[in-house]
Amino acid sequence: MAPVRKTKEAYPVLAICYDFDKTLSPDDMQAQGYIQEVYDGDVESFWAESNALAEANEMDSNLAYMYKMVEEAHGRIAFTKKALEDYGARVSLFPGVEDWFERIRAFGARHGVIVEHYIISSGLKEMIEGTSIAKAGVFEKIYASSFMYGKDGYAVWPAQAINYTNKTQFLFRIQKGVLDVNDSGVNDFFRPEDIRIPFRNMVYIGDSATDIPCMRLINTNGGYSVGVYGNQSDLPRMHKMLAENRIRFFAPADYTENSALDELVRSIILRTAANETLEEKHFSCKKQLNTAE
């Protein structure tokens, strides 16, 4: 069966792409119940051992934490998709996140812009799918690390391991509307006028260095990279990322109505509407020129 691809809409589309941990949630999703219940040490020790495992084996750090999660669950819990979704249901969210997505989508609709929300995370897809926001269907697509499950329902192997560098591939999928992770059409040539969501119509919201490749790609192609922070102690990191042109804006991770982040994204939506009107006029002029020749 051929994968379903998205095509250009009658109205401009703005894709808002989010990291998850410390962007939509105040802490790593694994450290909000799972680690405390299955690991005999503290959260810091879990991550320290996971990182040591990666270093000792020249292993991707995300594969290392996924392996350690399976290892520590052995004999303690049934490591199934349902168990991970249940842990995800316990993940806390920053203020305003619960109603943010529909509120921003509605604002875009009022101004002739289709707003779509995407997750691009190194965290676990199964946990994200267990959150209240994912269950509400607010995300167009969730790209995150995930497991393959055996006939007994237990995790047996990584299905996806998403790290800070390969995150960028998903921006190209979103750009072209080729969303299926196994669809090689992402490598096809698209004329500029056929691109569904040009990078200028993308927003990437993240919190740390692991988001920099995505932020830089968006930033250098006319889009909007936004750093968010949960604590004042994180401000120096935001200043550094701004000084190095990794981000264009930063704001507290407060998603409530009329917050600084809310006002910023609404401004981006208004600018998108104006920009796309001008782009349409540009293509119209080019068509007239080609006809004249």
WOBEL-V898591 format. One record per residue. N is the residue number from 1. RES is the residue in one small letter. D_LAST is the distance of its C-alpha to the last C-alpha in whole Angstrom. Layout:
n/res/d_last
N/RES/D_LAST
N/RES/D_LAST
//
This chain:
n/res/d_last
1/m/43
2/a/40
3/p/39
4/v/38
5/r/35
6/k/33
7/t/30
8/k/28
9/e/29
10/a/28
11/y/30
12/p/29
13/v/32
14/l/34
15/a/36
16/i/40
17/c/41
18/y/45
19/d/48
20/f/51
21/d/54
22/k/55
23/t/51
24/l/52
25/s/56
26/p/58
27/d/59
28/d/59
29/m/59
30/q/61
31/a/64
32/q/64
33/g/67
34/y/66
35/i/67
36/q/70
37/e/71
38/v/71
39/y/71
40/d/75
41/g/74
42/d/71
43/v/68
44/e/67
45/s/69
46/f/67
47/w/64
48/a/66
49/e/67
50/s/64
51/n/62
52/a/65
53/l/64
54/a/61
55/e/62
56/a/64
57/n/62
58/e/59
59/m/58
60/d/55
61/s/57
62/n/55
63/l/57
64/a/60
65/y/60
66/m/59
67/y/62
68/k/65
69/m/64
70/v/65
71/e/68
72/e/69
73/a/69
74/h/71
75/g/75
76/r/74
77/i/71
78/a/69
79/f/66
80/t/64
81/k/60
82/k/62
83/a/64
84/l/61
85/e/60
86/d/63
87/y/63
88/g/60
89/a/61
90/r/63
91/v/60
92/s/60
93/l/57
94/f/56
95/p/57
96/g/54
97/v/53
98/e/54
99/d/52
100/w/49
101/f/47
102/e/47
103/r/47
104/i/44
105/r/42
106/a/43
107/f/42
108/g/39
109/a/38
110/r/39
111/h/36
112/g/34
113/v/34
114/i/35
115/v/38
116/e/39
117/h/42
118/y/42
119/i/45
120/i/45
121/s/48
122/s/51
123/g/53
124/l/55
125/k/52
126/e/56
127/m/57
128/i/54
129/e/54
130/g/57
131/t/57
132/s/57
133/i/53
134/a/52
135/k/54
136/a/52
137/g/49
138/v/47
139/f/45
140/e/42
141/k/43
142/i/46
143/y/46
144/a/49
145/s/52
146/s/53
147/f/56
148/m/57
149/y/60
150/g/62
151/k/64
152/d/66
153/g/64
154/y/64
155/a/62
156/v/62
157/w/59
158/p/56
159/a/53
160/q/50
161/a/51
162/i/49
163/n/49
164/y/47
165/t/45
166/n/44
167/k/43
168/t/40
169/q/39
170/f/39
171/l/36
172/f/34
173/r/35
174/i/35
175/q/31
176/k/30
177/g/33
178/v/35
179/l/38
180/d/40
181/v/42
182/n/42
183/d/38
184/s/37
185/g/33
186/v/33
187/n/32
188/d/29
189/f/26
190/f/24
191/r/20
192/p/21
193/e/20
194/d/22
195/i/25
196/r/28
197/i/30
198/p/28
199/f/31
200/r/30
201/n/31
202/m/35
203/v/38
204/y/41
205/i/44
206/g/47
207/d/50
208/s/51
209/a/50
210/t/49
211/d/46
212/i/44
213/p/42
214/c/40
215/m/41
216/r/39
217/l/36
218/i/35
219/n/36
220/t/34
221/n/31
222/g/31
223/g/34
224/y/37
225/s/40
226/v/43
227/g/47
228/v/50
229/y/53
230/g/57
231/n/59
232/q/59
233/s/60
234/d/57
235/l/55
236/p/55
237/r/53
238/m/51
239/h/51
240/k/50
241/m/47
242/l/46
243/a/46
244/e/45
245/n/42
246/r/42
247/i/42
248/r/41
249/f/44
250/f/47
251/a/49
252/p/53
253/a/53
254/d/53
255/y/51
256/t/53
257/e/51
258/n/51
259/s/51
260/a/49
261/l/47
262/d/47
263/e/46
264/l/43
265/v/42
266/r/41
267/s/39
268/i/37
269/i/36
270/l/36
271/r/33
272/t/32
273/a/31
274/a/29
275/n/27
276/e/26
277/t/25
278/l/23
279/e/21
280/e/20
281/k/19
282/h/17
283/f/15
284/s/15
285/c/13
286/k/11
287/k/10
288/q/9
289/l/6
290/n/5
291/t/5
292/a/4
293/e/0
//
